[in-house]
Amino acid sequence: MANAWKRDKPTQFYQSKTICLLITSTLLFLTFFVYLTNQPSNPNPNPNVFFKTQFPFYPIPPFDCLKCPQSHPVIANLVEGLKYPFLYSLSDLGTLPDKPHKNIVRMLKGKLFRKPDISVTIQEVLGKLKTSGERGNGLVVDVGANVGMASFAAAAMGFRVLAFEPVFENLQRVCDGIYFNRVGDLVTVFNAAASDQNGNITFHKLVGRLDNSAVSATGAKMAFKSNEEIELQVRSIPLDEVIPESEPVVLIKIDVQGWEYHVLKGASKLLSRKGREAPYLIYEEDERLLQASNSSAKEIRDFLHSVGYSHCTQHGTDAHCTKSG
């Protein structure tokens, strides 16, 4: 056995080759280590990949998702049955564990989230505008973004989006969706309410329903059948002060539980654009909620007619308005 061991012993040539490989590997490792230690410390090595903005200046700073505390728990899934699918993260989880949100139950059964009506509507409208050649490019404005179901429906089609949402818990879920869908270069979100005044307004956020709120306490009770709301001050700003005249706008969606008239008044310059330069308009037209905020459907229609929107059709509780030409 001793002689056999001696016959199998490596030659001097192979020993030298092994030593050279070890030295080379060590040098490569040290070089890589020095390179890493000289790089700037950043938890996200390229933050602009997911959270950059297309615009150099805004009168108010966009909401910074990179500095936002992470929402938890995160329950997100793809939406079923859309031509351009996307993911969104729930904010209202239901009364756990007794009555979880219906989409949680669907996910446990291996199903996708039920497609929100607004997501279907947004993609259908934008698809028609692109097909007709009227609006291939431009900005989509989502007022009352909630958890981003309209914003992500547009971003999934390649449109840039400005989203306005005053409820912090909703903003956390929007940030989840920006990361999940990799649309930080398309979606810019503001922690603000669009209105006709620059300043602050009082919102009423429902206790136990984090993803819904209304300016009017009466409107909050009617819309969400709640007996308890929390008052909070939120920043308000007119759309005319955020969107420059040179920026093309394809579509504006407004769902703010009765505050629609004030949002529209704050966008009078934007809505006064001529013909096809004027955005396609979708807004909620619920007479009860409008009256709770001291306005009415007739007041809105009269205002829209004054700025040139002569074609309005009703789709459930939503109104769709366009200009001719």
C-alpha positions, 0 to 999 in steps of 0.5 A, spaced: 500 500 500 505 504 501 508 503 494 501 504 491 501 511 495 508 513 492 506 511 485 499 516 485 503 522 489 502 528 484 508 530 480 512 537 482 508 540 475 501 539 478 503 542 485 506 548 482 500 549 477 495 548 483 499 554 487 498 558 481 491 557 481 490 559 488 494 565 488 490 567 482 484 566 485 486 570 491 488 576 487 481 576 483 478 576 490 482 581 493 480 586 487 473 584 487 473 586 495 476 592 494 472 594 488 466 593 493 468 597 499 469 603 494 462 603 492 457 608 495 453 605 501 446 605 498 441 600 500 438 601 493 444 601 488 440 604 483 434 607 486 432 611 479 430 604 476 424 604 480 422 611 483 424 616 478 420 622 475 419 625 468 419 632 470 424 636 473 419 641 477 413 640 481 410 646 486 409 640 491 414 635 492 412 628 490 411 622 495 418 619 496 416 611 496 424 610 498 423 613 504 416 611 506 415 606 511 413 599 509 406 597 509 404 590 512 402 585 511 403 586 504 397 582 500 398 583 493 396 579 487 395 579 479 388 582 477 384 577 472 382 578 465 385 584 463 389 585 456 394 589 460 395 585 467 398 588 473 399 587 481 396 591 486 396 591 494 390 591 498 389 596 503 382 594 506 384 587 509 377 586 512 375 584 519 381 578 520 380 573 521 372 573 521 371 576 515 377 577 510 377 581 504 374 577 498 380 578 494 384 574 500 379 569 500 380 568 492 387 568 493 387 562 498 383 559 493 388 560 487 384 565 484 387 572 481 384 578 484 377 580 481 378 586 476 376 592 478 371 596 474 375 602 473 381 598 471 377 595 465 374 602 463 381 605 463 384 600 459 378 600 454 378 608 453 386 608 453 386 603 448 380 606 443 384 613 444 391 609 441 387 605 436 384 611 433 390 615 433 387 621 437 392 620 443 398 615 443 402 619 448 401 623 454 399 624 461 394 620 465 391 624 471 388 619 477 385 623 482 383 619 488 388 614 486 386 609 492 391 603 492 392 605 484 388 600 480 387 606 475 394 608 475 397 601 474 392 600 469 394 606 465 402 604 466 401 597 464 400 600 457 406 605 457 402 611 459 405 616 464 401 617 470 400 623 476 396 620 482 393 624 487 392 620 494 391 624 501 390 617 505 397 615 507 395 608 508 393 608 501 400 611 499 404 605 502 400 600 497 401 605 491 408 604 493 408 597 493 405 597 486 410 601 483 415 596 485 411 590 484 410 593 477 416 596 476 413 602 473 417 607 478 419 611 471 412 612 469 408 613 476 409 619 480 404 620 486 402 626 490 400 626 498 395 631 496 388 632 494 386 636 488 381 641 489 380 648 487 384 652 492 391 651 494 392 650 502 389 645 506 382 641 507 379 637 512 378 629 510 374 624 514 378 617 514 373 611 516 375 607 522 377 600 520 376 602 512 383 605 511 382 605 503 376 610 503 375 617 505 371 623 504 371 631 504 364 631 507 363 627 514 356 626 511 359 623 505 363 618 508 357 616 512 353 615 506 358 612 501 361 607 506 356 606 511 360 608 517 358 611 524 365 613 526 370 617 522 377 621 523 378 628 521 385 629 518 388 635 515 391 634 508 394 638 503 390 641 497 392 643 490 389 645 483 391 641 477 392 647 474 398 649 478 401 642 477 400 640 470 404 645 465 400 648 459 406 644 455 404 637 458 399 633 453 394 630 458 390 624 455 385 622 460 383 625 467 379 620 472 376 623 478 373 619 484 373 623 490 366 621 494 363 628 492 368 633 491 369 632 484 366 639 482 372 642 486 377 638 483 374 640 476 374 647 478 381 647 479 383 644 472 379 649 468 385 651 464 387 644 463 379 643 461 379 649 456 384 646 452 382 646 444 378 640 441 383 633 441 388 637 446 383 637 451 383 630 456 378 625 456 374 626 462 371 620 467 368 622 474 364 619 479 357 623 479 353 620 485 348 626 486 347 624 494 355 625 495 355 631 491 350 634 495 353 632 501 359 637 499 355 642 497 355 641 489 350 637 484 351 634 478 347 639 474 352 644 477 358 640 474 355 639 467 354 646 467 361 648 468 363 643 463 359 645 458 362 652 459 369 650 458 367 646 451 365 639 454 359 638 450 358 630 450 357 627 456 354 620 457 353 616 463 356 609 465 353 607 472 355 612 477 361 615 472 360 620 467 365 620 461 365 627 457 369 629 451 370 635 446 368 634 439 373 636 434 
